[in-house]
């Protein structure tokens, strides 16, 4: 089969989240509000951490990277979805689909690594406080951040290479609302077994391994917290751990469901709904749960707004 025959499909057509006009308008408004809040919240965190010297610590260094990743992930998917809500024909070019998969996979895999790194940072801070400054040096933090982005880029390259080596001929209607590898395999014109196994292997490395590291880290944190004398300290730590684990369950759980389950030629409506958790919902939750509930961040926001922080009122 010639090289020119392997990419005969010039564009893909999405069926979207709904075919009903009124539902699409409601979804447009909802997604627009979520996207604007996502951009505003994450930009605010990035600017605040950059400007406030009190937030120049390892935890906020990683939070800044997470906010930037959330901003990129949401922007690689949601603007196109918003346009399609208002369009009668929801299309994306072959190269556009490839670009969306490359970017969203790279950012998504980077977030997987960053969330694991952040849980390790909290583990060291809570369980080994006396060694924290020597273990989480500026150089170590920089290496962990670079490693997270590099691993995301590598996994995206592997996944995308195997996905787009397949021929896509004839069938170009995708029952989804954005391009991602498991969805695209359903319209491939050849056997997809090797690509499915590659996606599964990438899922093991970038989903199962990080989530295991996160659970181990938080198990040790909770074990240490239980031994604390202060009831208020225990409550605060449990509240923080609980909210962080909610994000972990939503992000990793939905991604594991879509990327690691056996492939089928049929896309269920539930698959599309579940994908919104890691593509749309998590990017707006991260700045709220990891940052805006934090006292240091609240004080930084008040300082940025020209109001005296709570810590300086007494």
C-alpha positions as CSV (number, residue, x, y, z in Angstrom):
1,X,0.0,0.0,0.0
2,X,1.5,3.3,-1.0
3,X,2.3,6.1,1.4
4,X,-0.2,8.4,-0.3
5,X,-3.0,6.0,0.5
6,X,-2.4,5.9,4.2
7,X,-3.8,9.4,4.8
8,X,-6.6,9.6,2.3
9,X,-9.0,11.1,4.9
10,X,-8.5,14.9,4.7
11,X,-10.7,15.7,7.6
12,X,-12.8,14.2,10.4
13,X,-16.3,15.0,11.4
14,X,-17.4,15.0,15.0
15,X,-20.8,14.1,16.2
16,X,-20.3,16.2,19.3
17,X,-21.8,15.9,22.8
18,X,-25.3,16.5,21.6
19,X,-27.4,16.8,18.4
20,X,-30.1,18.9,20.0
21,X,-29.7,22.6,19.3
22,X,-31.0,23.9,22.6
23,X,-28.7,21.5,24.5
24,X,-25.7,22.6,22.4
25,X,-26.4,26.3,23.3
26,X,-26.6,25.4,27.0
27,X,-23.4,23.4,26.7
28,X,-21.8,26.3,24.9
29,X,-22.6,28.7,27.8
30,X,-21.5,26.2,30.4
31,X,-18.2,25.3,28.6
32,X,-17.5,29.0,28.0
33,X,-17.9,29.9,31.7
34,X,-15.7,27.0,32.7
35,X,-13.1,27.9,30.2
36,X,-13.0,31.6,31.2
37,X,-12.7,30.6,34.9
38,X,-10.0,28.1,34.1
39,X,-8.0,30.7,32.2
40,X,-8.5,33.4,34.8
41,X,-7.8,31.1,37.8
42,X,-4.7,29.5,36.4
43,X,-3.3,32.8,35.1
44,X,-3.9,34.4,38.5
45,X,-2.0,31.6,40.2
46,X,1.0,31.9,37.8
47,X,1.2,35.7,38.2
48,X,0.7,35.5,41.9
49,X,3.4,32.9,42.5
50,X,5.8,34.9,40.2
51,X,5.2,38.2,42.0
52,X,5.0,37.1,45.7
53,X,8.4,36.2,47.1
54,X,6.7,34.3,50.0
55,X,5.4,31.8,47.4
56,X,8.9,31.0,46.0
57,X,8.9,27.6,47.6
58,X,9.0,24.1,46.0
59,X,5.3,23.5,46.5
60,X,4.3,26.7,44.6
61,X,7.0,26.1,42.0
62,X,5.3,22.9,41.0
63,X,1.9,24.5,41.3
64,X,2.9,27.1,38.8
65,X,3.9,24.4,36.4
66,X,0.6,22.6,37.0
67,X,-1.4,25.8,36.4
68,X,0.5,26.4,33.1
69,X,-0.2,22.8,32.1
70,X,-3.9,23.2,33.0
71,X,-4.0,26.4,30.9
72,X,-2.5,24.6,27.9
73,X,-4.6,21.5,28.2
74,X,-7.9,23.4,28.4
75,X,-6.8,25.7,25.5
76,X,-5.9,22.8,23.3
77,X,-9.4,21.4,23.5
78,X,-12.2,23.7,24.7
79,X,-12.0,26.7,22.2
80,X,-12.5,24.2,19.3
81,X,-15.4,22.6,21.2
82,X,-17.0,26.0,21.7
83,X,-16.8,26.7,18.0
84,X,-18.3,23.4,17.2
85,X,-21.3,24.0,19.5
86,X,-22.3,26.9,17.2
87,X,-21.4,25.1,13.9
88,X,-23.7,22.9,11.9
89,X,-20.8,20.8,10.5
90,X,-18.2,20.0,13.2
91,X,-15.0,19.2,11.3
92,X,-11.2,19.1,12.0
93,X,-8.5,18.6,9.4
94,X,-6.3,15.5,9.6
95,X,-3.2,17.6,10.6
96,X,-5.4,19.6,13.1
97,X,-6.5,16.3,14.7
98,X,-2.9,15.1,14.9
99,X,-1.8,18.4,16.5
100,X,-4.6,18.3,19.0
101,X,-3.6,14.7,20.0
102,X,0.1,15.6,20.3
103,X,-0.5,18.7,22.5
104,X,-3.2,17.3,24.7
105,X,-1.3,14.0,25.2
106,X,1.9,15.8,26.1
107,X,0.2,18.1,28.5
108,X,-1.9,15.3,30.0
109,X,1.1,13.0,30.6
110,X,3.0,16.0,32.0
111,X,0.2,16.6,34.5
112,X,0.3,12.9,35.5
113,X,4.0,13.3,36.4
114,X,3.5,16.7,38.0
115,X,0.8,15.4,40.4
116,X,3.0,12.5,41.4
117,X,5.9,15.0,42.0
118,X,3.7,17.3,44.1
119,X,2.5,14.4,46.2
120,X,6.2,13.5,46.8
121,X,6.9,17.1,47.8
122,X,4.1,17.0,50.4
123,X,5.3,13.6,51.6
124,X,8.8,15.0,52.3
125,X,7.3,18.2,53.9
126,X,5.1,16.3,56.3
127,X,7.0,13.1,57.0
128,X,10.6,14.4,56.8
129,X,10.3,18.0,57.7
130,X,13.9,18.3,59.1
131,X,15.3,17.1,55.7
132,X,13.0,19.0,53.5
133,X,15.3,21.9,52.6
134,X,18.2,19.6,51.8
135,X,16.0,17.1,49.8
136,X,13.9,19.6,47.8
137,X,16.6,22.0,46.7
138,X,16.2,24.4,43.8
139,X,18.2,22.1,41.5
140,X,16.2,19.0,42.5
141,X,12.9,20.9,41.9
142,X,14.1,22.0,38.5
143,X,15.1,18.5,37.5
144,X,11.8,17.1,38.6
145,X,9.9,19.7,36.6
146,X,12.0,19.2,33.5
147,X,11.6,15.4,33.9
148,X,7.8,15.8,34.1
149,X,7.7,17.8,30.8
150,X,10.2,15.5,29.1
151,X,8.3,12.4,30.0
152,X,5.1,14.0,28.8
153,X,6.7,14.8,25.5
154,X,8.2,11.3,25.1
155,X,5.0,9.5,25.9
156,X,3.0,11.8,23.5
157,X,5.6,11.1,20.7
158,X,5.3,7.3,21.2
159,X,1.5,7.3,21.4
160,X,1.0,9.6,18.5
161,X,3.5,7.8,16.3
162,X,1.7,4.5,16.7
163,X,-1.7,6.1,16.3
164,X,-0.9,7.9,13.0
165,X,1.1,5.1,11.4
166,X,-2.3,3.5,10.8
167,X,-4.2,4.2,7.6
168,X,-7.5,6.2,7.8
169,X,-9.6,5.7,4.7
170,X,-13.3,6.2,4.0
171,X,-14.7,6.3,7.6
172,X,-14.3,9.9,8.9
173,X,-17.2,10.4,11.3
174,X,-16.1,10.3,14.9
175,X,-18.6,10.0,17.7
176,X,-16.8,12.3,20.0
177,X,-16.1,16.1,20.5
178,X,-12.3,16.3,20.2
179,X,-9.5,14.1,18.9
180,X,-7.8,11.6,21.2
181,X,-6.0,8.3,20.4
182,X,-8.6,5.7,21.6
183,X,-11.3,7.4,19.7
184,X,-9.3,7.7,16.5
185,X,-8.5,4.0,16.5
186,X,-12.2,3.2,16.1
187,X,-12.1,4.7,12.5
188,X,-8.8,3.2,11.5
189,X,-8.7,1.1,8.3
190,X,-6.4,-1.6,9.7
191,X,-5.8,-3.8,12.6
192,X,-5.2,-1.7,15.7
193,X,-4.0,-4.3,18.2
194,X,-0.3,-3.2,18.3
195,X,-1.4,0.4,18.8
196,X,-3.8,-0.5,21.5
197,X,-1.1,-2.4,23.3
198,X,1.2,0.7,23.0
199,X,-1.5,3.0,24.4
200,X,-2.0,0.5,27.2
201,X,1.7,0.4,28.0
202,X,1.9,4.2,28.0
203,X,-1.1,4.2,30.4
204,X,0.7,1.9,32.8
205,X,3.8,4.2,32.8
206,X,1.9,7.5,32.9
207,X,-1.3,6.6,34.8
208,X,-0.9,3.5,37.0
209,X,2.7,4.2,38.2
210,X,2.1,7.8,39.2
211,X,-1.3,7.0,40.9
212,X,0.4,4.3,42.9
213,X,3.2,6.7,44.0
214,X,0.5,9.3,44.9
215,X,-1.5,6.8,47.0
216,X,1.7,5.6,48.8
217,X,2.7,9.2,49.5
218,X,-0.7,10.1,50.9
219,X,-0.8,6.9,52.9
220,X,2.4,7.8,54.6
221,X,1.2,11.4,55.1
222,X,-2.0,10.3,56.7
223,X,-0.1,7.8,58.9
224,X,2.2,10.7,60.1
225,X,-0.8,13.0,60.6
226,X,-2.6,10.6,62.8
227,X,0.3,10.7,65.2
228,X,0.0,14.5,65.5
229,X,-0.9,15.9,68.9
230,X,-2.8,18.9,67.6
231,X,-6.4,18.0,66.6
232,X,-6.6,21.2,64.5
233,X,-3.5,20.2,62.6
234,X,-4.9,16.7,61.9
235,X,-8.2,18.2,60.7
236,X,-6.4,20.6,58.4
237,X,-4.1,17.9,57.0
238,X,-7.0,15.5,56.4
239,X,-9.0,18.2,54.7
240,X,-6.0,19.0,52.4
241,X,-5.3,15.3,51.6
242,X,-9.0,14.7,51.0
243,X,-9.4,17.5,48.5
244,X,-6.1,16.5,46.7
245,X,-7.3,12.9,46.4
246,X,-10.6,14.1,44.9
247,X,-8.6,15.6,42.0
248,X,-6.5,12.4,41.7
249,X,-9.6,10.2,41.5
250,X,-11.3,12.5,38.9
251,X,-8.2,13.0,36.7
252,X,-6.6,9.6,36.9
253,X,-9.8,7.6,37.2
254,X,-11.4,9.1,34.1
255,X,-8.2,8.9,32.1
256,X,-7.6,5.2,33.1
257,X,-11.2,4.4,32.1
258,X,-10.8,5.9,28.6
259,X,-7.2,4.9,27.8
260,X,-6.8,1.5,29.4
261,X,-10.1,-0.3,28.8
262,X,-10.3,-2.8,26.0
263,X,-11.0,-1.0,22.7
264,X,-14.4,-1.3,20.9
265,X,-15.5,0.1,17.6
266,X,-18.5,1.6,19.4
267,X,-18.2,4.8,21.4
268,X,-20.7,5.0,24.3
269,X,-22.1,8.4,25.4
270,X,-20.6,7.7,28.8
271,X,-17.1,7.7,27.2
272,X,-17.6,11.3,26.0
273,X,-18.9,12.4,29.4
274,X,-16.0,10.8,31.3
275,X,-13.5,12.5,29.0
276,X,-14.8,15.9,30.2
277,X,-13.4,15.2,33.6
278,X,-9.8,15.2,32.6
279,X,-10.2,17.6,29.6
280,X,-12.5,20.3,31.0
281,X,-13.3,19.8,34.7
282,X,-9.9,19.1,36.3
283,X,-8.2,22.2,34.8
284,X,-10.6,24.4,36.7
285,X,-10.5,22.3,39.9
286,X,-6.7,22.3,40.3
287,X,-6.3,26.1,41.0
288,X,-9.2,26.0,43.5
289,X,-8.2,22.9,45.4
290,X,-4.4,23.2,45.3
291,X,-4.1,27.0,45.5
292,X,-7.1,29.2,46.2
293,X,-8.0,27.4,49.4
294,X,-4.5,28.0,50.7
295,X,-4.0,30.8,53.3
296,X,-0.7,31.9,51.8
297,X,-2.3,32.3,48.4
298,X,-5.3,34.2,49.9
299,X,-2.9,36.6,51.6
300,X,-1.0,37.0,48.3
301,X,-4.2,37.8,46.5
302,X,-5.1,40.4,49.1
303,X,-1.7,41.9,48.8
304,X,-2.0,41.9,45.0
305,X,-5.4,43.7,45.4
306,X,-3.8,46.3,47.7
307,X,-5.5,45.0,50.8
308,X,-3.7,44.0,54.0
309,X,-3.3,40.2,54.4
310,X,-4.9,38.5,57.4
311,X,-1.5,37.7,58.8
312,X,-0.7,41.4,59.1
313,X,-3.9,42.6,60.7
314,X,-3.1,41.7,64.2
